[in-house]
Amino acid sequence: MNPRLLQLGRSLLALIALGTVLLTSGCNTPEPDNQSSRPWNSPKGWEGGVPGMLYDRR
């Protein structure tokens, strides 16, 4: 076989293995009670709106 073709095959196999590892290793927890009722990136009460005006995000 062509050595360049073998190197390409090994590179593709390593890339597929790396992709599989990255897709299957997640950052999830099995604890459902560990979730916040308010997301971490939701705006706070003082963020947004026009300064000096009453602006309620309800």
N, CA, C, O and CB atoms as a CASP TS submission, in Angstrom:
PFRMAT TS
TARGET T0000
AUTHOR 0000-0000-0000
METHOD Language model
MODEL 1
PARENT N/A
ATOM      1  N   MET     1       0.837  -1.190   0.000  1.00  0.00           N
ATOM      2  CA  MET     1       0.000   0.000   0.000  1.00  0.00           C
ATOM      3  C   MET     1       0.875   1.245   0.000  1.00  0.00           C
ATOM      4  O   MET     1       2.052   1.217   0.360  1.00  0.00           O
ATOM      5  CB  MET     1      -0.948   0.003   1.214  1.00  0.00           C
ATOM      6  N   ASN     2       0.261   2.311  -0.410  1.00  0.00           N
ATOM      7  CA  ASN     2       0.927   3.593  -0.460  1.00  0.00           C
ATOM      8  C   ASN     2       1.081   4.132   0.973  1.00  0.00           C
ATOM      9  O   ASN     2       0.092   4.213   1.701  1.00  0.00           O
ATOM     10  CB  ASN     2       0.137   4.591  -1.357  1.00  0.00           C
ATOM     11  N   PRO     3       2.309   4.503   1.391  1.00  0.00           N
ATOM     12  CA  PRO     3       2.497   5.004   2.765  1.00  0.00           C
ATOM     13  C   PRO     3       1.724   6.301   3.025  1.00  0.00           C
ATOM     14  O   PRO     3       1.295   6.552   4.151  1.00  0.00           O
ATOM     15  CB  PRO     3       3.983   5.236   3.036  1.00  0.00           C
ATOM     16  N   ARG     4       1.550   7.102   2.012  1.00  0.00           N
ATOM     17  CA  ARG     4       0.794   8.351   2.180  1.00  0.00           C
ATOM     18  C   ARG     4      -0.682   8.055   2.443  1.00  0.00           C
ATOM     19  O   ARG     4      -1.329   8.746   3.231  1.00  0.00           O
ATOM     20  CB  ARG     4       0.944   9.251   0.928  1.00  0.00           C
ATOM     21  N   LEU     5      -1.206   7.036   1.786  1.00  0.00           N
ATOM     22  CA  LEU     5      -2.590   6.629   1.999  1.00  0.00           C
ATOM     23  C   LEU     5      -2.781   6.054   3.400  1.00  0.00           C
ATOM     24  O   LEU     5      -3.811   6.291   4.031  1.00  0.00           O
ATOM     25  CB  LEU     5      -3.012   5.602   0.945  1.00  0.00           C
ATOM     26  N   LEU     6      -1.805   5.308   3.887  1.00  0.00           N
ATOM     27  CA  LEU     6      -1.882   4.780   5.249  1.00  0.00           C
ATOM     28  C   LEU     6      -1.859   5.914   6.274  1.00  0.00           C
ATOM     29  O   LEU     6      -2.595   5.882   7.261  1.00  0.00           O
ATOM     30  CB  LEU     6      -0.723   3.803   5.513  1.00  0.00           C
ATOM     31  N   GLN     7      -1.019   6.907   6.036  1.00  0.00           N
ATOM     32  CA  GLN     7      -0.946   8.047   6.946  1.00  0.00           C
ATOM     33  C   GLN     7      -2.259   8.818   6.952  1.00  0.00           C
ATOM     34  O   GLN     7      -2.708   9.264   8.008  1.00  0.00           O
ATOM     35  CB  GLN     7       0.209   8.974   6.554  1.00  0.00           C
ATOM     36  N   LEU     8      -2.877   8.980   5.790  1.00  0.00           N
ATOM     37  CA  LEU     8      -4.171   9.651   5.701  1.00  0.00           C
ATOM     38  C   LEU     8      -5.246   8.858   6.435  1.00  0.00           C
ATOM     39  O   LEU     8      -6.076   9.444   7.130  1.00  0.00           O
ATOM     40  CB  LEU     8      -4.572   9.851   4.235  1.00  0.00           C
ATOM     41  N   GLY     9      -5.240   7.547   6.293  1.00  0.00           N
ATOM     42  CA  GLY     9      -6.208   6.702   6.987  1.00  0.00           C
ATOM     43  C   GLY     9      -6.058   6.769   8.492  1.00  0.00           C
ATOM     44  O   GLY     9      -7.049   6.820   9.221  1.00  0.00           O
ATOM     45  N   ARG    10      -4.810   6.770   8.962  1.00  0.00           N
ATOM     46  CA  ARG    10      -4.565   6.865  10.402  1.00  0.00           C
ATOM     47  C   ARG    10      -4.984   8.235  10.936  1.00  0.00           C
ATOM     48  O   ARG    10      -5.529   8.337  12.036  1.00  0.00           O
ATOM     49  CB  ARG    10      -3.080   6.607  10.712  1.00  0.00           C
ATOM     50  N   SER    11      -4.730   9.277  10.160  1.00  0.00           N
ATOM     51  CA  SER    11      -5.129  10.626  10.581  1.00  0.00           C
ATOM     52  C   SER    11      -6.643  10.739  10.669  1.00  0.00           C
ATOM     53  O   SER    11      -7.169  11.323  11.616  1.00  0.00           O
ATOM     54  CB  SER    11      -4.578  11.682   9.609  1.00  0.00           C
ATOM     55  N   LEU    12      -7.342  10.187   9.692  1.00  0.00           N
ATOM     56  CA  LEU    12      -8.806  10.216   9.718  1.00  0.00           C
ATOM     57  C   LEU    12      -9.354   9.417  10.894  1.00  0.00           C
ATOM     58  O   LEU    12     -10.311   9.837  11.544  1.00  0.00           O
ATOM     59  CB  LEU    12      -9.375   9.670   8.407  1.00  0.00           C
ATOM     60  N   LEU    13      -8.752   8.279  11.162  1.00  0.00           N
ATOM     61  CA  LEU    13      -9.187   7.463  12.289  1.00  0.00           C
ATOM     62  C   LEU    13      -8.963   8.199  13.612  1.00  0.00           C
ATOM     63  O   LEU    13      -9.816   8.154  14.498  1.00  0.00           O
ATOM     64  CB  LEU    13      -8.445   6.119  12.293  1.00  0.00           C
ATOM     65  N   ALA    14      -7.825   8.870  13.747  1.00  0.00           N
ATOM     66  CA  ALA    14      -7.545   9.638  14.964  1.00  0.00           C
ATOM     67  C   ALA    14      -8.519  10.806  15.087  1.00  0.00           C
ATOM     68  O   ALA    14      -8.967  11.117  16.191  1.00  0.00           O
ATOM     69  CB  ALA    14      -6.087  10.154  14.963  1.00  0.00           C
ATOM     70  N   LEU    15      -8.851  11.452  13.984  1.00  0.00           N
ATOM     71  CA  LEU    15      -9.792  12.561  14.011  1.00  0.00           C
ATOM     72  C   LEU    15     -11.190  12.094  14.396  1.00  0.00           C
ATOM     73  O   LEU    15     -11.874  12.768  15.165  1.00  0.00           O
ATOM     74  CB  LEU    15      -9.827  13.255  12.661  1.00  0.00           C
ATOM     75  N   ILE    16     -11.611  10.981  13.885  1.00  0.00           N
ATOM     76  CA  ILE    16     -12.927  10.425  14.238  1.00  0.00           C
ATOM     77  C   ILE    16     -12.951  10.021  15.711  1.00  0.00           C
ATOM     78  O   ILE    16     -13.943  10.254  16.402  1.00  0.00           O
ATOM     79  CB  ILE    16     -13.267   9.202  13.339  1.00  0.00           C
ATOM     80  N   ALA    17     -11.867   9.421  16.193  1.00  0.00           N
ATOM     81  CA  ALA    17     -11.804   9.025  17.606  1.00  0.00           C
ATOM     82  C   ALA    17     -11.833  10.253  18.511  1.00  0.00           C
ATOM     83  O   ALA    17     -12.513  10.249  19.537  1.00  0.00           O
ATOM     84  CB  ALA    17     -10.533   8.194  17.882  1.00  0.00           C
ATOM     85  N   LEU    18     -11.105  11.295  18.142  1.00  0.00           N
ATOM     86  CA  LEU    18     -11.108  12.520  18.933  1.00  0.00           C
ATOM     87  C   LEU    18     -12.487  13.164  18.937  1.00  0.00           C
ATOM     88  O   LEU    18     -12.949  13.623  19.982  1.00  0.00           O
ATOM     89  CB  LEU    18     -10.069  13.502  18.396  1.00  0.00           C
ATOM     90  N   GLY    19     -13.148  13.204  17.791  1.00  0.00           N
ATOM     91  CA  GLY    19     -14.494  13.760  17.714  1.00  0.00           C
ATOM     92  C   GLY    19     -15.482  12.977  18.553  1.00  0.00           C
ATOM     93  O   GLY    19     -16.353  13.561  19.197  1.00  0.00           O
ATOM     94  N   THR    20     -15.353  11.658  18.552  1.00  0.00           N
ATOM     95  CA  THR    20     -16.238  10.817  19.353  1.00  0.00           C
ATOM     96  C   THR    20     -16.033  11.081  20.844  1.00  0.00           C
ATOM     97  O   THR    20     -16.999  11.173  21.601  1.00  0.00           O
ATOM     98  CB  THR    20     -15.998   9.333  19.038  1.00  0.00           C
ATOM     99  N   VAL    21     -14.789  11.201  21.254  1.00  0.00           N
ATOM    100  CA  VAL    21     -14.494  11.474  22.664  1.00  0.00           C
ATOM    101  C   VAL    21     -15.049  12.839  23.066  1.00  0.00           C
ATOM    102  O   VAL    21     -15.628  12.975  24.144  1.00  0.00           O
ATOM    103  CB  VAL    21     -12.970  11.415  22.925  1.00  0.00           C
ATOM    104  N   LEU    22     -14.879  13.844  22.218  1.00  0.00           N
ATOM    105  CA  LEU    22     -15.373  15.180  22.553  1.00  0.00           C
ATOM    106  C   LEU    22     -16.899  15.233  22.604  1.00  0.00           C
ATOM    107  O   LEU    22     -17.464  15.948  23.431  1.00  0.00           O
ATOM    108  CB  LEU    22     -14.857  16.194  21.544  1.00  0.00           C
ATOM    109  N   LEU    23     -17.559  14.494  21.741  1.00  0.00           N
ATOM    110  CA  LEU    23     -19.022  14.519  21.718  1.00  0.00           C
ATOM    111  C   LEU    23     -19.653  13.703  22.840  1.00  0.00           C
ATOM    112  O   LEU    23     -20.769  13.998  23.266  1.00  0.00           O
ATOM    113  CB  LEU    23     -19.517  14.008  20.394  1.00  0.00           C
ATOM    114  N   THR    24     -18.953  12.685  23.320  1.00  0.00           N
ATOM    115  CA  THR    24     -19.544  11.830  24.350  1.00  0.00           C
ATOM    116  C   THR    24     -19.186  12.272  25.762  1.00  0.00           C
ATOM    117  O   THR    24     -19.839  11.847  26.715  1.00  0.00           O
ATOM    118  CB  THR    24     -19.102  10.403  24.145  1.00  0.00           C
ATOM    119  N   SER    25     -18.180  13.104  25.925  1.00  0.00           N
ATOM    120  CA  SER    25     -17.828  13.576  27.266  1.00  0.00           C
ATOM    121  C   SER    25     -18.467  14.942  27.471  1.00  0.00           C
ATOM    122  O   SER    25     -18.013  15.940  26.912  1.00  0.00           O
ATOM    123  CB  SER    25     -16.272  13.648  27.461  1.00  0.00           C
ATOM    124  N   GLY    26     -19.503  14.977  28.260  1.00  0.00           N
ATOM    125  CA  GLY    26     -20.236  16.216  28.472  1.00  0.00           C
ATOM    126  C   GLY    26     -20.086  16.728  29.881  1.00  0.00           C
ATOM    127  O   GLY    26     -19.494  16.076  30.740  1.00  0.00           O
ATOM    128  N   CYS    27     -20.625  17.898  30.102  1.00  0.00           N
ATOM    129  CA  CYS    27     -20.591  18.525  31.422  1.00  0.00           C
ATOM    130  C   CYS    27     -22.005  18.525  31.996  1.00  0.00           C
ATOM    131  O   CYS    27     -22.569  19.592  32.239  1.00  0.00           O
ATOM    132  CB  CYS    27     -20.017  19.980  31.345  1.00  0.00           C
ATOM    133  N   ASN    28     -22.568  17.385  32.208  1.00  0.00           N
ATOM    134  CA  ASN    28     -23.924  17.274  32.711  1.00  0.00           C
ATOM    135  C   ASN    28     -23.885  16.554  34.055  1.00  0.00           C
ATOM    136  O   ASN    28     -23.012  15.721  34.298  1.00  0.00           O
ATOM    137  CB  ASN    28     -24.839  16.528  31.698  1.00  0.00           C
ATOM    138  N   THR    29     -24.811  16.872  34.897  1.00  0.00           N
ATOM    139  CA  THR    29     -24.877  16.232  36.198  1.00  0.00           C
ATOM    140  C   THR    29     -26.168  15.420  36.303  1.00  0.00           C
ATOM    141  O   THR    29     -27.194  15.823  35.755  1.00  0.00           O
ATOM    142  CB  THR    29     -24.794  17.281  37.331  1.00  0.00           C
ATOM    143  N   PRO    30     -26.130  14.298  36.989  1.00  0.00           N
ATOM    144  CA  PRO    30     -27.350  13.506  37.143  1.00  0.00           C
ATOM    145  C   PRO    30     -28.285  14.042  38.227  1.00  0.00           C
ATOM    146  O   PRO    30     -29.341  13.459  38.472  1.00  0.00           O
ATOM    147  CB  PRO    30     -26.990  12.078  37.457  1.00  0.00           C
ATOM    148  N   GLU    31     -27.913  15.136  38.872  1.00  0.00           N
ATOM    149  CA  GLU    31     -28.726  15.692  39.951  1.00  0.00           C
ATOM    150  C   GLU    31     -29.702  16.736  39.394  1.00  0.00           C
ATOM    151  O   GLU    31     -29.275  17.845  39.072  1.00  0.00           O
ATOM    152  CB  GLU    31     -27.822  16.320  41.043  1.00  0.00           C
ATOM    153  N   PRO    32     -30.978  16.423  39.272  1.00  0.00           N
ATOM    154  CA  PRO    32     -31.920  17.399  38.710  1.00  0.00           C
ATOM    155  C   PRO    32     -32.226  18.558  39.659  1.00  0.00           C
ATOM    156  O   PRO    32     -32.654  19.621  39.208  1.00  0.00           O
ATOM    157  CB  PRO    32     -33.208  16.706  38.339  1.00  0.00           C
ATOM    158  N   ASP    33     -32.016  18.372  40.969  1.00  0.00           N
ATOM    159  CA  ASP    33     -32.308  19.437  41.922  1.00  0.00           C
ATOM    160  C   ASP    33     -31.191  20.480  41.976  1.00  0.00           C
ATOM    161  O   ASP    33     -31.285  21.450  42.729  1.00  0.00           O
ATOM    162  CB  ASP    33     -32.531  18.847  43.304  1.00  0.00           C
ATOM    163  N   ASN    34     -30.149  20.287  41.192  1.00  0.00           N
ATOM    164  CA  ASN    34     -29.020  21.205  41.183  1.00  0.00           C
ATOM    165  C   ASN    34     -29.209  22.319  40.151  1.00  0.00           C
ATOM    166  O   ASN    34     -28.249  23.028  39.850  1.00  0.00           O
ATOM    167  CB  ASN    34     -27.732  20.445  40.902  1.00  0.00           C
ATOM    168  N   GLN    35     -30.394  22.493  39.609  1.00  0.00           N
ATOM    169  CA  GLN    35     -30.652  23.508  38.610  1.00  0.00           C
ATOM    170  C   GLN    35     -31.250  24.739  39.273  1.00  0.00           C
ATOM    171  O   GLN    35     -32.089  24.638  40.168  1.00  0.00           O
ATOM    172  CB  GLN    35     -31.585  22.971  37.516  1.00  0.00           C
ATOM    173  N   SER    36     -30.809  25.886  38.825  1.00  0.00           N
ATOM    174  CA  SER    36     -31.290  27.141  39.376  1.00  0.00           C
ATOM    175  C   SER    36     -32.630  27.509  38.738  1.00  0.00           C
ATOM    176  O   SER    36     -32.892  27.175  37.583  1.00  0.00           O
ATOM    177  CB  SER    36     -30.254  28.264  39.157  1.00  0.00           C
ATOM    178  N   SER    37     -33.469  28.198  39.504  1.00  0.00           N
ATOM    179  CA  SER    37     -34.751  28.624  38.947  1.00  0.00           C
ATOM    180  C   SER    37     -34.568  29.807  38.003  1.00  0.00           C
ATOM    181  O   SER    37     -35.406  30.046  37.134  1.00  0.00           O
ATOM    182  CB  SER    37     -35.727  28.992  40.070  1.00  0.00           C
ATOM    183  N   ARG    38     -33.479  30.542  38.171  1.00  0.00           N
ATOM    184  CA  ARG    38     -33.180  31.685  37.306  1.00  0.00           C
ATOM    185  C   ARG    38     -31.854  31.418  36.608  1.00  0.00           C
ATOM    186  O   ARG    38     -30.860  31.161  37.289  1.00  0.00           O
ATOM    187  CB  ARG    38     -33.127  33.025  38.122  1.00  0.00           C
ATOM    188  N   PRO    39     -31.795  31.468  35.284  1.00  0.00           N
ATOM    189  CA  PRO    39     -30.540  31.189  34.583  1.00  0.00           C
ATOM    190  C   PRO    39     -29.444  32.187  34.963  1.00  0.00           C
ATOM    191  O   PRO    39     -29.728  33.330  35.320  1.00  0.00           O
ATOM    192  CB  PRO    39     -30.766  31.217  33.072  1.00  0.00           C
ATOM    193  N   TRP    40     -28.222  31.752  34.885  1.00  0.00           N
ATOM    194  CA  TRP    40     -27.102  32.584  35.303  1.00  0.00           C
ATOM    195  C   TRP    40     -26.932  33.799  34.413  1.00  0.00           C
ATOM    196  O   TRP    40     -26.402  34.813  34.870  1.00  0.00           O
ATOM    197  CB  TRP    40     -25.830  31.776  35.311  1.00  0.00           C
ATOM    198  N   ASN    41     -27.360  33.739  33.163  1.00  0.00           N
ATOM    199  CA  ASN    41     -27.128  34.846  32.252  1.00  0.00           C
ATOM    200  C   ASN    41     -28.353  35.728  32.054  1.00  0.00           C
ATOM    201  O   ASN    41     -28.363  36.558  31.145  1.00  0.00           O
ATOM    202  CB  ASN    41     -26.674  34.322  30.932  1.00  0.00           C
ATOM    203  N   SER    42     -29.374  35.575  32.869  1.00  0.00           N
ATOM    204  CA  SER    42     -30.535  36.450  32.734  1.00  0.00           C
ATOM    205  C   SER    42     -30.191  37.825  33.303  1.00  0.00           C
ATOM    206  O   SER    42     -29.406  37.922  34.246  1.00  0.00           O
ATOM    207  CB  SER    42     -31.779  35.845  33.456  1.00  0.00           C
ATOM    208  N   PRO    43     -30.765  38.883  32.746  1.00  0.00           N
ATOM    209  CA  PRO    43     -30.406  40.231  33.197  1.00  0.00           C
ATOM    210  C   PRO    43     -30.882  40.500  34.628  1.00  0.00           C
ATOM    211  O   PRO    43     -31.940  40.036  35.053  1.00  0.00           O
ATOM    212  CB  PRO    43     -30.998  41.275  32.250  1.00  0.00           C
ATOM    213  N   LYS    44     -30.085  41.246  35.333  1.00  0.00           N
ATOM    214  CA  LYS    44     -30.427  41.632  36.699  1.00  0.00           C
ATOM    215  C   LYS    44     -31.420  42.787  36.657  1.00  0.00           C
ATOM    216  O   LYS    44     -31.697  43.319  35.582  1.00  0.00           O
ATOM    217  CB  LYS    44     -29.156  42.025  37.504  1.00  0.00           C
ATOM    218  N   GLY    45     -31.956  43.179  37.797  1.00  0.00           N
ATOM    219  CA  GLY    45     -32.935  44.242  37.846  1.00  0.00           C
ATOM    220  C   GLY    45     -32.391  45.598  37.449  1.00  0.00           C
ATOM    221  O   GLY    45     -33.136  46.431  36.931  1.00  0.00           O
ATOM    222  N   TRP    46     -31.105  45.841  37.679  1.00  0.00           N
ATOM    223  CA  TRP    46     -30.532  47.143  37.375  1.00  0.00           C
ATOM    224  C   TRP    46     -29.941  47.204  35.968  1.00  0.00           C
ATOM    225  O   TRP    46     -29.524  48.277  35.532  1.00  0.00           O
ATOM    226  CB  TRP    46     -29.469  47.483  38.391  1.00  0.00           C
ATOM    227  N   GLU    47     -29.895  46.087  35.251  1.00  0.00           N
ATOM    228  CA  GLU    47     -29.317  46.062  33.914  1.00  0.00           C
ATOM    229  C   GLU    47     -30.379  46.366  32.868  1.00  0.00           C
ATOM    230  O   GLU    47     -31.512  45.895  32.966  1.00  0.00           O
ATOM    231  CB  GLU    47     -28.666  44.703  33.633  1.00  0.00           C
ATOM    232  N   GLY    48     -30.016  47.135  31.893  1.00  0.00           N
ATOM    233  CA  GLY    48     -30.913  47.442  30.789  1.00  0.00           C
ATOM    234  C   GLY    48     -31.838  48.595  31.112  1.00  0.00           C
ATOM    235  O   GLY    48     -31.903  49.050  32.254  1.00  0.00           O
ATOM    236  N   GLY    49     -32.542  49.059  30.121  1.00  0.00           N
ATOM    237  CA  GLY    49     -33.474  50.161  30.332  1.00  0.00           C
ATOM    238  C   GLY    49     -32.816  51.512  30.144  1.00  0.00           C
ATOM    239  O   GLY    49     -31.599  51.610  29.989  1.00  0.00           O
ATOM    240  N   VAL    50     -33.619  52.531  30.159  1.00  0.00           N
ATOM    241  CA  VAL    50     -33.152  53.896  29.988  1.00  0.00           C
ATOM    242  C   VAL    50     -32.820  54.463  31.361  1.00  0.00           C
ATOM    243  O   VAL    50     -33.630  54.342  32.280  1.00  0.00           O
ATOM    244  CB  VAL    50     -34.214  54.772  29.257  1.00  0.00           C
ATOM    245  N   PRO    51     -31.634  55.087  31.528  1.00  0.00           N
ATOM    246  CA  PRO    51     -31.288  55.662  32.828  1.00  0.00           C
ATOM    247  C   PRO    51     -32.254  56.773  33.226  1.00  0.00           C
ATOM    248  O   PRO    51     -32.591  57.632  32.412  1.00  0.00           O
ATOM    249  CB  PRO    51     -29.860  56.200  32.802  1.00  0.00           C
ATOM    250  N   GLY    52     -32.686  56.752  34.453  1.00  0.00           N
ATOM    251  CA  GLY    52     -33.585  57.773  34.954  1.00  0.00           C
ATOM    252  C   GLY    52     -35.045  57.475  34.715  1.00  0.00           C
ATOM    253  O   GLY    52     -35.902  58.201  35.217  1.00  0.00           O
ATOM    254  N   MET    53     -35.358  56.445  33.975  1.00  0.00           N
ATOM    255  CA  MET    53     -36.753  56.101  33.686  1.00  0.00           C
ATOM    256  C   MET    53     -37.081  54.807  34.425  1.00  0.00           C
ATOM    257  O   MET    53     -36.205  53.978  34.673  1.00  0.00           O
ATOM    258  CB  MET    53     -37.001  55.949  32.136  1.00  0.00           C
ATOM    259  N   LEU    54     -38.345  54.651  34.769  1.00  0.00           N
ATOM    260  CA  LEU    54     -38.770  53.394  35.381  1.00  0.00           C
ATOM    261  C   LEU    54     -38.954  52.375  34.270  1.00  0.00           C
ATOM    262  O   LEU    54     -39.746  52.576  33.349  1.00  0.00           O
ATOM    263  CB  LEU    54     -40.090  53.572  36.212  1.00  0.00           C
ATOM    264  N   TYR    55     -38.233  51.309  34.364  1.00  0.00           N
ATOM    265  CA  TYR    55     -38.285  50.273  33.341  1.00  0.00           C
ATOM    266  C   TYR    55     -38.308  48.930  34.040  1.00  0.00           C
ATOM    267  O   TYR    55     -37.300  48.506  34.606  1.00  0.00           O
ATOM    268  CB  TYR    55     -37.079  50.376  32.355  1.00  0.00           C
ATOM    269  N   ASP    56     -39.429  48.269  34.007  1.00  0.00           N
ATOM    270  CA  ASP    56     -39.593  46.992  34.708  1.00  0.00           C
ATOM    271  C   ASP    56     -39.647  45.879  33.678  1.00  0.00           C
ATOM    272  O   ASP    56     -40.428  45.964  32.731  1.00  0.00           O
ATOM    273  CB  ASP    56     -40.877  46.989  35.596  1.00  0.00           C
ATOM    274  N   ARG    57     -38.849  44.848  33.832  1.00  0.00           N
ATOM    275  CA  ARG    57     -38.785  43.739  32.865  1.00  0.00           C
ATOM    276  C   ARG    57     -39.678  42.581  33.315  1.00  0.00           C
ATOM    277  O   ARG    57     -39.208  41.445  33.380  1.00  0.00           O
ATOM    278  CB  ARG    57     -37.321  43.249  32.693  1.00  0.00           C
ATOM    279  N   ARG    58     -40.885  42.821  33.612  1.00  0.00           N
ATOM    280  CA  ARG    58     -41.779  41.720  34.016  1.00  0.00           C
ATOM    281  C   ARG    58     -42.670  41.318  32.908  1.00  0.00           C
ATOM    282  O   ARG    58     -43.484  40.409  33.069  1.00  0.00           O
ATOM    283  CB  ARG    58     -42.610  42.098  35.208  1.00  0.00           C
TER
END
